[in-house]
Amino acid sequence: MAEIVKVTTKGQLTLPARIRKDLGIDKDTYLLAEEVGDFVVLRRAETQFRELSKLFRLQARRRGITQEALLRALKKARRGPTP
């Protein structure tokens, strides 16, 4: 069943409560917005950032990678290749 929603001046819209309830969408749910022709399709993001972050931390801990070592590597990568 289609429902009309209004877009605010900030580009926000509210999903009707019935749709949120039917699809199990709550305040911590991430959705992907995709253009498909003249349509905007919203779908649940399969993996949330927090889940990825948790997996990353677990893998780093298993491999003995410290936060300091990671930050040093990032700084080095940002400087680019050494001539």
trRosetta pair geometry for C-beta under 8 A, 3 or more apart (Angstrom, degrees):
i j d omega theta_ij theta_ji phi_ij phi_ji
3 16 4.9 -1 97 -22 163 149
3 18 7.6 133 -39 53 152 119
3 19 7.1 -130 28 -35 133 122
5 13 4.8 76 140 -174 127 117
5 14 6.1 -161 -150 63 115 62
5 15 7.1 -34 -95 -100 153 34
5 16 6.9 -132 -78 -38 107 86
6 13 6.8 175 83 -127 36 87
6 14 7.9 12 52 27 73 91
7 11 6.2 -15 -176 -143 109 36
7 12 7.0 148 -157 71 62 30
7 13 5.1 -46 -98 -72 62 100
8 11 6.8 -45 70 24 74 17
8 12 4.6 -3 35 55 117 85
8 13 7.1 -172 -2 -75 80 46
15 19 5.1 -108 171 83 101 123
15 20 5.2 121 106 -58 116 94
15 25 6.5 -2 87 91 155 149
15 42 7.8 -124 -89 90 128 164
16 19 4.8 88 66 7 84 104
16 20 7.1 -156 96 -5 42 88
17 20 5.6 -56 -145 39 34 111
17 21 6.0 33 158 -19 69 108
18 21 5.8 -58 -147 38 27 109
18 22 6.1 26 156 -19 64 110
19 22 5.8 -54 -142 38 29 111
19 23 6.1 3 165 3 65 115
19 25 7.4 -3 123 30 77 130
20 23 6.5 -75 -143 51 22 93
20 24 8.0 -108 168 73 54 5
20 25 4.3 -99 -142 69 72 99
20 26 7.1 103 177 -79 111 42
21 24 7.7 27 -174 -70 27 35
23 44 7.3 -172 167 -51 113 115
24 29 7.5 143 121 -88 69 145
25 29 4.5 -124 -148 60 67 161
25 31 7.3 11 -130 -62 127 117
25 44 7.4 -145 -91 -90 93 100
26 29 5.4 116 48 -18 53 106
28 48 7.7 19 156 -132 90 156
29 44 6.5 -63 -175 -127 110 94
30 44 7.4 91 81 -164 60 59
30 45 3.9 -32 105 31 106 132
30 48 5.2 149 7 -112 128 85
30 49 7.3 117 -61 -7 156 87
31 42 4.8 6 172 -172 133 99
31 43 6.5 147 -158 73 81 24
31 44 6.1 -55 -107 -100 67 36
31 45 6.2 -154 -107 -20 11 86
32 42 7.1 156 76 -153 47 49
32 43 5.4 -19 55 63 96 80
32 44 7.6 17 10 101 85 12
32 45 5.2 118 -39 -80 90 80
33 40 5.9 -10 -167 -175 96 105
33 41 7.5 150 -156 77 45 46
33 42 5.6 -17 -99 -98 69 75
34 40 7.3 147 72 -160 39 55
34 41 4.9 -25 65 62 93 96
34 42 7.9 168 20 -82 73 29
34 43 7.3 -9 10 15 116 104
35 39 7.5 142 -160 81 47 51
35 40 6.3 -32 -98 -102 55 65
35 41 7.9 166 -96 17 6 82
36 39 4.8 -23 70 69 89 102
36 40 7.7 149 24 -105 77 16
36 41 5.1 31 3 -13 125 120
45 48 6.3 107 97 -84 116 58
47 51 5.4 -120 -167 77 81 128
47 52 5.8 84 148 -53 117 97
48 51 4.9 96 61 4 78 102
48 52 7.3 -148 97 -2 42 86
49 52 5.7 -58 -151 39 35 110
49 53 6.0 37 153 -22 69 107
50 53 5.5 -53 -145 37 31 115
50 54 6.3 35 154 -22 65 104
51 54 5.7 -52 -150 33 31 112
51 55 6.5 30 152 -16 64 105
52 55 5.7 -56 -150 37 33 110
52 56 6.2 36 152 -22 66 106
53 56 5.6 -53 -148 34 31 114
53 57 6.4 31 154 -19 65 104
54 57 5.8 -53 -149 35 31 110
54 58 6.5 31 153 -18 64 106
55 58 5.7 -55 -149 36 32 112
55 59 6.3 28 156 -15 66 107
56 59 6.0 -59 -148 39 29 107
56 60 6.2 29 155 -20 65 109
57 60 5.7 -55 -145 37 29 112
57 61 6.2 30 156 -20 64 107
58 61 5.8 -56 -149 36 28 111
58 62 6.4 29 154 -19 64 107
59 62 5.6 -53 -147 35 32 112
59 63 6.3 15 159 -6 66 111
60 63 6.1 -69 -147 47 28 100
60 65 4.1 -87 -159 67 83 110
60 66 8.0 152 162 -64 110 11
60 70 7.0 -19 -138 -62 137 134
61 64 7.7 37 -177 -72 29 28
61 65 7.7 -78 -55 48 23 72
65 69 5.6 -127 -161 80 68 127
65 70 5.9 74 161 -58 110 98
66 69 4.6 97 55 6 82 101
66 70 7.0 -145 95 -4 45 86
67 70 5.6 -56 -150 37 33 113
67 71 6.3 33 153 -19 66 105
68 71 5.8 -54 -147 36 31 110
68 72 6.4 33 153 -19 64 104
69 72 5.7 -52 -149 35 32 112
69 73 6.4 32 153 -18 64 106
70 73 5.7 -56 -150 37 31 111
70 74 6.4 32 153 -20 65 105
71 74 5.6 -52 -147 35 33 113
71 75 6.4 35 154 -19 65 103
72 75 5.8 -55 -150 35 31 111
72 76 6.4 30 153 -18 65 107
73 76 5.7 -55 -148 38 32 112
73 77 6.2 33 154 -20 65 107
74 77 5.6 -55 -146 37 31 112
74 78 6.3 32 155 -21 65 105
75 78 5.8 -55 -149 34 30 112
75 79 6.7 33 152 -23 63 102
76 79 5.9 -53 -155 28 33 112
77 80 7.9 48 171 -69 35 27
79 82 7.8 27 115 -71 116 75
